[in-house]
Amino acid sequence: MRSRLRTINLPQEEWDHYVLPIGETTLSGPLFDYMSSCALVIECCCGKGEFLAEEAKKHPNKHFLGIDYAYPVVQRAVKRAHAHQLDNIRYLHTTIEQAFSLIPRFSNLERIYINFSDPWPKKRHWKRRVIQKEILTMIHRIMNEHTTLYIVTDHPDYKDWIREQLKAVGTLLAPVYNDWAVNHLEEFHESDYMNKGLARGYTITFFLARKI
Ligand SMILES: C[S@@+](CC[C@H](N)C(=O)[O-])C[C@H]1O[C@@H](n2cnc3c(N)ncnc32)[C@H](O)[C@@H]1O
């Protein structure tokens, strides 16, 4: 779903501080320096940055990178990072497809999260779902042997879809536990979308994968 949020007034210097240029054919220098300098966590489709801000507070010695293509959403994520004086968060205002076509493999990449990406319940919209074999293959390319991929959803049909997509790249990715999915994860931070799902009585499913 495209964002229906309005844009907000955000000082240009806040945007410029938190939103890094991605680069054209290779990664921009500032982004490369940010990503390579210490333990790194990426959140795809990060929305308004609630999850990332909580993680960044908890782990001040790690770098967090959020990726989202919706401008008003990234504006709010920037505002949040600035309000909490968090200097270990940066954002990319682009699609994850574009980002992963440029990001190389970093040995310090610890985690990649894709939390509550849109379920697109109607069959004719399934092609818009973020979790597809192609994106998992792109993600596999940048993972190292210590990286964990987390995919989180509260949607019953999308949960089955995600499992199928993971199985389809089963020569590239393997489950971290006996099964691909668990229903509980210690210290997972709430976000707007997670709370909406919980309020409807949905179960949250956490898929954890590692590179083979
Ligand atoms: C349902 S929201 C979830 C936001 C957040 N992860 C949360 O848990 O609250 C999905 C987000 O994915 C973003 N998004 C969807 N497709 C994307 C893509 N291909 N690349 C980057 N962002 C995308 C949307 O702009 C939106 O902010």
The ligand as an ORCA input file, in Angstrom:
! r2SCAN-3c Opt
* xyz 0 1
  C       3.045     -2.059      6.511
  S       4.362     -0.897      6.584
  C       5.349     -1.567      7.898
  C       6.278     -0.558      8.512
  C       7.141     -1.057      9.680
  N       8.030     -2.123      9.293
  C       6.321     -1.436     10.883
  O       6.460     -2.565     11.365
  O       5.560     -0.581     11.376
  C       5.275     -1.310      5.128
  C       6.311     -0.287      4.710
  O       7.037     -0.830      3.607
  C       7.360      0.220      2.711
  N       7.663     -0.454      1.427
  C       6.831     -1.260      0.711
  N       7.465     -1.758     -0.366
  C       8.743     -1.265     -0.333
  C       9.886     -1.421     -1.170
  N       9.837     -2.178     -2.253
  N      11.012     -0.778     -0.823
  C      11.060      0.019      0.270
  N       9.998      0.205      1.107
  C       8.856     -0.432      0.815
  C       6.154      1.120      2.753
  O       6.462      2.432      2.351
  C       5.763      1.048      4.241
  O       6.347      2.088      4.992
*
